[in-house]
Amino acid sequence: MKLDTAALRVSPGTKVKLGHIDPSYSAGWDEAGTKEELPGLCQRLANLQDLLYAAGRQSLLVVLQGMDAGGKDGTVRHVFSSVNPQDVVVQSFKTPSLEENADDFLWRIHMAAPAKGRVAVFNRSHYEDVLIVRVHDLVAKDVWAGRYDQINRFEHNLSDSGTKIVKLFLHIDKQEQLRRFKARLDDPARQWKISDSDYSEREYWDAYQEAYEDAISKCSTERAPWYVIPANKKWFRNLAVSQILVETLESMDMRYPEPTVDLHQIRKLYHEAANGS
């Protein structure tokens, strides 16, 4: 059985309603079956990443968004555990610095875009500028409302330059978030992640859901699609994300470059060395 990732992809022009999408959906998969499937997917992902680097003509940008405790860090840890860390950069976008605020909101994002042959994973992203700024009225509505088109043009330009873009919204429900907050409280190794805003931001849950719905609906395009990943079950989340990334890289029609040396001559030199010449 293969997961139908197309069912998770948001078609351009679709109006997303997160309340109509079950965050515990698992497409008929169970945890045991997923554990059998994931090693093969992770190895395939590692091989494709090696091919991406060797070919050196394209790049991959993975955007991870979700509510607090949605599993962004866990996705990075589990899905990318098998790839070569030299060629993958994970970038988190916190509150902009004074320098970053002096430029347009996409400046710092463009600086972190992946070079050819590389993978960049954005743990939060430019979408914060139509999410938190909207929910907390940090800028006027006419400012953030104009950013959807700016984001689409920006992503279109990245695509034109050879960057494949995949955007993943990790969809959990409010009760699952609370369970994960409790798990942090009970685990000394994760208590450092706790902040006051974990709970104060829950008051804005509905506003964030509405903001995400608009961002996903307005900015899921053929070149930069959004996927809504049911993420209450972490094992299904890892399966879905891994398969989406594998399929995305496979669609890029990559080839290893031709050798730049005379292989016949190199083999001759090898045999001479092996025979002690």
N, C-alpha and C positions, 0 to 999 in steps of 0.2 A: 504494500500500500504506500502510495506517495501522497504527501500533503499537497493539496491544491492551493498554492500560494496566491493564485489569481483571485480567489475568494476574499483574500485579505487586502487586496490592492484597491485603492480608491480611484475609480475612473474619473477622468477630467469632467468637470461639470456636475458631479454628484454632490448633493447636499447631505453631509454626514450628520447623523444623529447618534451620538455615543450611547445614549440611553437605550437605543435599539440593538446594540451590539453586546453580546454576553461576554464579559471579561473572563469567564471560566470556560469558555468554548475550547474544545480540544480536537475537533474534527474526527472523532472516533479513535483517536490515539490514547494509549495509556502510558503510564510512566515507564513500565518495563519495556514496552516496545520502543519508546523514545530512547532509552539508554542503549539499546542495541543499535539504533540507527545513527546516533550522534557521532560516534567515533569515525565512521566512514565519511560523514559529512565534513567533520573537522579536518580530516586528512585531505579531502578533496579541496576544501577551502585553502589549506596550506599550499597545495600544489598549484592552485590557480593564482594565489598571491605571488608565488615564485615566478610563474609565467608572466604575470603583470609586470614585475620588476625587470625581468630579463628582456621582455619586449620593449619596455621603456617608451611607449608611445601614448599610453592612456593612464588615467588615474581613477581612483574610486573614492567618493565621499559618502560616508555613512552618517546620517543625522539621527541622533537618539533624543527623543523628547518623551516626557511623561510627568505625571504628578509626583510629588515627593514620595520616595519609597517605591516608585514604579518599577525599579529594577535596572536602571541605566548602568550603574557600576557593575552589577552582577552579570549583565549581558556582555559587557566588555570583557570581564574576567573569564566567563565560561566560553563564549563563542570565539574569542580571539586567542585562546590559550595555546592553540597549535601553530599559529603563524609566526613568521620571523619578526621579532620585535624591532629589528633594524629598519624595517620598511613600513612600519605602521606607527602613526602618531595619533595619540588620543589627546584632544584639546577640550578643556572645560572652559566655559564662558561664564565668569562671575560678574559682579557689578563692574561696569566699565570704569577704568582709571580716568584721571583728569586728562591725560593725553588722548585716550580713546574717545572721551566725550567731546573733545575738540574737533573731531572729524565726524563724518557721517556714520550712521549706525552700522553700515556694512564694511567699513574700512578694516576693522580688526578681524572680521570674518574672512575677507579676501586674503589678508596676510597669512591666514592659517590654512588656506586651500591646499590640497595635496599637489606636490610636484609630479611630473610624469613618472610612472613606475611605482608610485607610492599609494598608500591607503591612509586616509585621514578619517578619524572617528570623532565627531562632535558630540560631546556629552553636554547637552543643551546647546543652543545655537543662536543664529540670527532671528529665530522665531520668538525668542524671549521679547523681542521688540514689538511684537503684536500680541503678546500674552501678558506678562507681568506689568508692562507699562499701561496696558489697557485696563486690566483688573484694578490696578491701584491709581489710575488717573495720573500717571507720571508725566504724560504729555497729552496735548489736546487731541480730541478724537480725529480731527481732520489731518493730524500728523500721522498717527498710527494707521488710520484707514488707508492712507496713501501708500503704505509700505508693502501691502500685498503685491501690487504691481511692480514695485521696485525689487522685491524678492524674486518674483518670477523672471524679471529681466536679468537679474544677477545670476540666477541658476541657469538660465538659457545661455548666457555668455560662458559660464563654466563648461557647460555641455559642448558648446562650439569649440572650446579649446581642448576637448578630449577627456573631460572629467565625467564619469558616470556617477549619477547621484541617486541614492536610495534614502528615503526618509521613513523612519519607524516610530510610530507612536505606541508606547507601551501602556496598554489599557488595563487599569485595575479599578476595582470599585472602592467605595469609601470605607467599607468594613475591612477589606483586605489591607488597605493602607494602615488602619488602626492596629490590625494584628501585627503588621511588620514594625510599627513603632514600638509595640509591646516587646517584640523579639529583640529589638535594640536595647530596650531598658534592661532586659534579662541577661544580655550577653556583654560582659565586661570588655570584650574585644571590639565591640561596636558601639559602645556608649559614647565614644568621642564624636560620633556622627549626629548625636541628638542636638537639636537647637530649639529655642522657644518658638521659632517660626513654624516648626513642624505642626504645632497645634493651632497657632493663630491663623495660619493660612488655610486651615480646614474650613474656616468660616466663609471662605471665598470659593469653596469647591464648585458650586453651580456656575459661578462667574467664569472660573477657569475652564470648565467643561464647554461652556458656550464659546469662549475665546478659541479653544482648540478646535471646535467644530468649524468655526469660520476659517481659521488658518488652514486646516486640512482641506476644506471644501474649495477654497479660493486658490490654493497653491499646489494641488495635486495635478501634475501635468504629465504628458507622455515622456518628456525628457527627465523629469524629476518627480517620480510618483511618491505618494504617501501610502504607507501600509498601516492599518490599524491592527496591532498584535494583541490578541487576548492574553493578558499577562498575569492573571491571578495564579495560574499554575506555572511556576518557573520553568519546569521541564518542557512544557509546550512552547513557552516563549523562546527558549534556546533552540528548539527544533525549528520553529518557524523562521526565526532570524537567520539561522545557519543556512537553511535551504534557500531562502530569498537571496542571500549573498552569493551562494554558489551559483544559482541560476543567473543572477545578474552578471557575474564574472564570465560565465560560460557564454552569455549573449554578446560579449565584447569581441568575439572572433579574433583571439590573440594567437600569435605564432612565435615560437622561439626564433631569434635572429639566426642568420647563417653565420657559421664560423668565420672569423676574420684572419685565420691562419691556414696554411696548407696542411690539411690533416695527413696527407700521405707523408709529407716531410716530418711532421711531428711524430707519427707512428714509427718512422725509421729511426728517429733520434731516441725514442722510447726503447726500441728493441736493442739498440746499441748500448744504452745505459743499463738495461736489464741483463745484457750478456757481458757486462763488465768492460766494454770497449772504451 
